[in-house]
């Protein structure tokens, strides 16, 4: 028996073919596959490509497939992805879940024989951001994941947007001088701030390019820049607030459980990871915080194995999203 686990993110997509014990025997990688950022046709092309690479001529069809992708627990996006997977030939034993769930399962393996996820919280800061958790009763909650126009606070894109705004304010004399100005210009190989207009608005990779500025902001913070320090401090505030919201709604504040930090921004900005880790001691004193050190697609593989062996129960949300976010 073989299964297929896929992690489709805003920056990269990873497909892993694994045997019944979860050992990876095939792999495919490509660019991002986010519906809002790339559109349905591009997502289908990317998924088709990585699946072909992972299968690599493997004769038999996977016994089960699990795909983790942002937004699929919203009804509209979920139906679009299910349609794509059907067109790719995966009509049965296909599990489509939020990418935060596969990240959680990658770091907190399923209990032997359990049909659902183990308790824990994952806090992701990549191109976007989201906090997601499961309590001992098998109920889930999430905070964030609203996308770049509505939220994604503390993400690489959110940090990059604020860095660009700081450079514009510096250039206009509307804000303080900041070390971000020369560093951002060097990042894009530009000589003048006004050239940022074409760089950001005219290039197709604009959103990804903005998210990549996270390392630049961290560098400026490390060099003592006040503006960059405030951006990173606010990012830590927002990520901690998201995790705290999930933990409170799941009534886990006094519990002992793992908190996993994941995403490209977390890996690149060591201060941010350390700051969020320190703050979690107040949010959930008995929690243990660690950075996810394996591919989130491993979580998708584990869920696919569980689906093949009798079915995985996706944790139901404990409560609906607030009608008016506070």
C-alpha positions as CSV (number, residue, x, y, z in Angstrom):
1,X,0.0,0.0,0.0
2,X,1.1,3.5,-0.8
3,X,-0.3,6.9,0.1
4,X,0.2,10.4,-1.1
5,X,0.6,13.5,1.2
6,X,0.6,17.0,-0.2
7,X,1.4,20.4,1.4
8,X,0.3,23.2,-0.9
9,X,1.4,26.6,0.5
10,X,1.7,30.1,-0.8
11,X,5.3,29.7,-1.7
12,X,5.9,26.0,-2.3
13,X,4.1,22.8,-2.9
14,X,5.4,19.4,-1.7
15,X,4.0,16.0,-2.5
16,X,5.3,12.9,-0.8
17,X,4.6,9.3,-1.8
18,X,5.0,6.9,1.2
19,X,4.5,3.3,2.1
20,X,2.1,1.9,4.7
21,X,4.5,2.7,7.5
22,X,4.8,6.3,6.4
23,X,8.3,6.0,4.9
24,X,8.8,8.4,2.0
25,X,9.6,6.7,-1.4
26,X,8.8,9.5,-3.8
27,X,8.8,13.3,-3.8
28,X,7.7,16.2,-5.9
29,X,8.2,19.9,-5.4
30,X,7.0,23.0,-7.2
31,X,5.9,26.6,-6.5
32,X,2.9,27.9,-4.6
33,X,-0.6,26.6,-5.0
34,X,-2.9,29.0,-3.1
35,X,-6.3,29.6,-4.7
36,X,-6.5,33.3,-3.7
37,X,-2.9,34.1,-4.9
38,X,-2.6,31.8,-7.9
39,X,-6.1,30.9,-9.2
40,X,-7.8,27.6,-9.8
41,X,-6.0,26.8,-13.1
42,X,-2.5,27.4,-11.7
43,X,-3.3,25.4,-8.6
44,X,-4.4,22.5,-10.8
45,X,-1.3,22.6,-12.9
46,X,1.0,22.7,-9.8
47,X,-0.8,19.8,-8.1
48,X,-0.7,17.7,-11.3
49,X,3.0,18.4,-11.6
50,X,4.0,17.5,-8.1
51,X,1.8,14.4,-8.0
52,X,3.5,13.2,-11.2
53,X,6.9,13.8,-9.8
54,X,6.1,12.0,-6.6
55,X,4.5,9.0,-8.3
56,X,7.4,8.8,-10.8
57,X,5.7,6.1,-12.8
58,X,4.5,4.1,-9.8
59,X,2.2,1.5,-11.2
60,X,-0.6,1.3,-8.6
61,X,-2.8,4.3,-7.5
62,X,-2.3,5.5,-3.9
63,X,-4.7,3.9,-1.4
64,X,-5.4,7.4,0.0
65,X,-4.4,11.0,-0.6
66,X,-4.3,13.9,1.9
67,X,-4.0,17.4,0.7
68,X,-3.3,20.3,3.1
69,X,-4.1,23.8,1.7
70,X,-4.9,27.1,3.2
71,X,-8.6,28.0,3.2
72,X,-10.1,24.6,2.3
73,X,-12.2,24.6,5.5
74,X,-14.1,27.5,4.0
75,X,-16.9,25.9,2.0
76,X,-16.2,27.6,-1.4
77,X,-12.5,26.9,-1.5
78,X,-13.0,23.3,-0.3
79,X,-15.4,22.6,-3.2
80,X,-13.0,24.0,-5.8
81,X,-10.1,21.9,-4.5
82,X,-12.3,18.8,-4.4
83,X,-13.2,19.4,-8.1
84,X,-9.5,19.7,-9.0
85,X,-8.7,16.5,-7.3
86,X,-11.5,14.7,-9.0
87,X,-10.3,15.9,-12.4
88,X,-6.8,14.6,-11.5
89,X,-8.4,11.2,-10.9
90,X,-8.7,11.1,-7.1
91,X,-12.3,10.5,-6.4
92,X,-12.2,8.3,-3.4
93,X,-10.2,8.1,-0.2
94,X,-9.2,11.8,-0.7
95,X,-8.8,13.9,2.5
96,X,-8.7,17.7,2.0
97,X,-7.8,19.6,5.1
98,X,-6.4,23.0,6.2
99,X,-2.6,23.2,5.9
100,X,-2.4,24.1,9.6
101,X,-3.8,20.6,10.5
102,X,-1.1,18.8,8.6
103,X,1.6,21.0,10.2
104,X,0.2,20.0,13.6
105,X,0.2,16.3,12.8
106,X,3.7,16.5,11.4
107,X,5.0,17.6,14.8
108,X,2.5,15.8,17.0
109,X,1.9,12.3,15.6
110,X,-1.5,10.6,15.8
111,X,-2.0,8.4,18.8
112,X,-2.0,4.7,17.8
113,X,-5.4,3.7,16.7
114,X,-6.9,7.2,17.2
115,X,-9.2,8.5,14.4
116,X,-8.4,12.1,15.1
117,X,-5.5,14.5,15.8
118,X,-3.7,14.6,19.1
119,X,-4.0,17.7,21.3
120,X,-1.7,20.6,20.5
121,X,-1.4,24.0,18.8
122,X,0.5,25.1,15.7
123,X,1.4,28.7,15.0
124,X,2.4,29.4,11.4
125,X,4.1,32.5,10.1
126,X,5.0,32.1,6.5
127,X,3.7,34.1,3.5
128,X,0.5,34.2,5.6
129,X,-0.2,33.4,9.2
130,X,-2.6,31.3,11.2
131,X,-3.0,29.6,14.7
132,X,-4.7,26.3,14.9
133,X,-5.3,23.9,17.7
134,X,-7.0,20.7,18.8
135,X,-8.0,20.0,22.4
136,X,-8.2,16.7,24.3
137,X,-11.9,16.4,23.3
138,X,-11.0,16.4,19.6
139,X,-12.4,19.9,19.0
140,X,-10.5,22.5,16.9
141,X,-10.2,26.2,16.8
142,X,-8.3,28.7,14.6
143,X,-7.4,32.3,14.6
144,X,-6.0,34.2,11.6
145,X,-5.8,32.7,8.1
146,X,-7.9,35.5,6.7
147,X,-5.5,36.3,3.8
148,X,-3.4,39.3,3.0
149,X,-6.2,41.8,2.5
150,X,-8.1,41.0,5.8
151,X,-5.3,39.9,8.1
152,X,-2.3,37.5,8.1
153,X,-0.9,39.6,11.0
154,X,2.7,38.6,11.9
155,X,3.3,36.9,8.6
156,X,6.2,37.6,6.2
157,X,3.9,39.5,3.9
158,X,2.5,41.6,6.8
159,X,6.0,42.4,8.0
160,X,7.2,43.2,4.4
161,X,4.2,45.6,3.8
162,X,5.1,47.5,6.9
163,X,8.8,47.7,5.9
164,X,7.8,49.1,2.5
165,X,5.5,51.7,4.1
166,X,8.3,52.7,6.5
167,X,10.6,53.2,3.5
168,X,8.0,55.4,1.7
169,X,7.4,57.5,4.8
170,X,11.2,57.9,5.2
171,X,11.5,59.0,1.6
172,X,8.7,61.5,1.9
173,X,9.8,62.9,5.2
174,X,6.6,61.8,6.8
175,X,8.3,59.3,9.1
176,X,11.7,58.7,10.8
177,X,14.9,57.8,9.0
178,X,15.3,54.0,9.1
179,X,18.0,51.5,8.2
180,X,15.2,49.7,6.3
181,X,15.6,52.1,3.4
182,X,19.1,51.1,2.2
183,X,18.5,47.5,3.1
184,X,15.1,47.2,1.2
185,X,16.6,49.0,-1.8
186,X,19.6,46.6,-1.8
187,X,17.2,43.6,-1.4
188,X,15.6,44.6,-4.7
189,X,18.9,45.8,-6.3
190,X,17.4,49.4,-6.6
191,X,19.1,52.7,-6.2
192,X,16.1,55.0,-5.3
193,X,13.0,54.5,-3.2
194,X,10.7,55.6,-6.1
195,X,11.8,52.6,-8.1
196,X,9.9,50.5,-5.6
197,X,6.6,51.4,-7.3
198,X,7.5,49.5,-10.5
199,X,9.2,46.7,-8.6
200,X,6.2,46.0,-6.4
201,X,3.2,46.8,-8.7
202,X,4.5,45.7,-12.1
203,X,6.1,42.4,-11.3
204,X,4.0,39.2,-11.0
205,X,6.0,38.0,-8.0
206,X,5.0,41.1,-6.0
207,X,3.3,39.3,-3.1
208,X,6.1,36.7,-2.7
209,X,8.7,39.5,-3.1
210,X,7.1,41.5,-0.3
211,X,7.0,38.4,2.0
212,X,10.7,37.8,1.4
213,X,11.5,41.1,3.1
214,X,11.1,39.5,6.5
215,X,14.8,38.7,6.7
216,X,15.6,42.3,5.8
217,X,13.5,43.6,8.7
218,X,15.1,41.1,11.1
219,X,18.5,42.3,9.9
220,X,17.6,46.0,10.5
221,X,16.2,45.0,14.0
222,X,19.4,43.3,14.8
223,X,21.4,46.4,13.8
224,X,19.3,48.5,16.3
225,X,16.9,50.2,13.9
226,X,13.9,51.5,16.0
227,X,11.4,51.2,13.1
228,X,12.3,47.6,12.3
229,X,12.3,46.7,16.0
230,X,8.7,48.1,16.4
231,X,7.6,46.1,13.3
232,X,9.0,42.8,14.7
233,X,7.6,43.5,18.2
234,X,4.2,44.1,16.8
235,X,4.5,40.9,14.7
236,X,5.2,39.0,18.0
237,X,2.2,40.6,19.6
238,X,-0.1,39.5,16.8
239,X,1.2,35.9,16.6
240,X,1.0,35.5,20.4
241,X,-2.6,37.0,20.4
242,X,-3.6,34.4,17.7
243,X,-2.3,31.5,19.7
244,X,-3.8,32.8,22.9
245,X,-7.2,33.1,21.2
246,X,-7.1,29.5,20.1
247,X,-5.9,28.2,23.5
248,X,-8.6,30.2,25.3
249,X,-11.4,29.0,23.1
250,X,-10.3,25.4,23.4
251,X,-10.1,25.8,27.3
252,X,-6.5,24.6,27.3
253,X,-4.7,27.4,29.2
254,X,-3.9,25.1,32.2
255,X,-3.2,22.0,30.1
256,X,0.1,20.5,29.2
257,X,0.4,20.4,25.4
258,X,2.9,21.1,22.6
259,X,3.0,24.4,20.7
260,X,4.6,24.1,17.3
261,X,6.1,27.2,15.5
262,X,6.2,26.7,11.7
263,X,6.6,28.7,8.5
264,X,9.4,30.4,6.6
265,X,9.2,33.7,8.6
266,X,9.6,31.7,11.9
267,X,12.6,29.9,10.5
268,X,14.3,33.0,9.1
269,X,13.7,35.4,12.0
270,X,15.2,33.8,15.1
271,X,14.3,36.7,17.3
272,X,10.6,36.4,16.4
273,X,10.6,32.7,17.3
274,X,12.4,33.3,20.6
275,X,10.1,36.2,21.5
276,X,6.9,34.2,20.8
277,X,8.3,31.2,22.7
278,X,9.0,33.5,25.7
279,X,5.5,35.0,25.6
280,X,3.9,31.5,25.6
281,X,5.0,31.0,29.2
282,X,2.3,33.6,30.2
283,X,-0.4,32.4,27.7
284,X,-0.1,28.7,28.6
285,X,2.4,28.1,31.4
286,X,2.5,24.3,31.1
287,X,2.9,24.2,27.3
288,X,6.1,23.3,25.6
289,X,7.2,25.3,22.6
290,X,9.3,23.9,19.7
291,X,10.0,24.8,16.1
292,X,8.6,22.3,13.6
293,X,11.7,20.7,12.1
294,X,10.1,18.4,9.5
295,X,8.2,19.0,6.3
296,X,4.5,19.7,7.0
297,X,3.8,17.3,4.2
298,X,4.8,14.5,6.6
299,X,1.6,15.3,8.5
300,X,-0.4,14.9,5.3
301,X,1.3,11.5,4.8
302,X,0.2,10.4,8.3
303,X,-3.3,11.5,7.7
304,X,-3.4,9.7,4.4
305,X,-2.2,6.5,6.2
306,X,-5.0,6.9,8.8
307,X,-7.5,7.5,6.0
308,X,-6.4,4.3,4.2
309,X,-6.6,2.3,7.4
310,X,-10.2,3.1,8.2
311,X,-10.8,6.8,8.0
312,X,-9.6,10.0,9.7
313,X,-12.0,12.2,11.5
314,X,-11.2,15.9,10.9
315,X,-11.6,17.7,14.2
316,X,-14.8,19.8,14.2
317,X,-14.5,23.5,15.1
318,X,-15.6,24.2,18.6
319,X,-17.1,27.5,17.7
320,X,-17.9,29.5,14.5
321,X,-15.9,32.5,13.5
322,X,-17.0,35.7,15.2
323,X,-19.4,37.7,13.1
324,X,-17.4,40.8,13.8
325,X,-13.7,40.1,14.5
326,X,-12.5,42.1,17.6
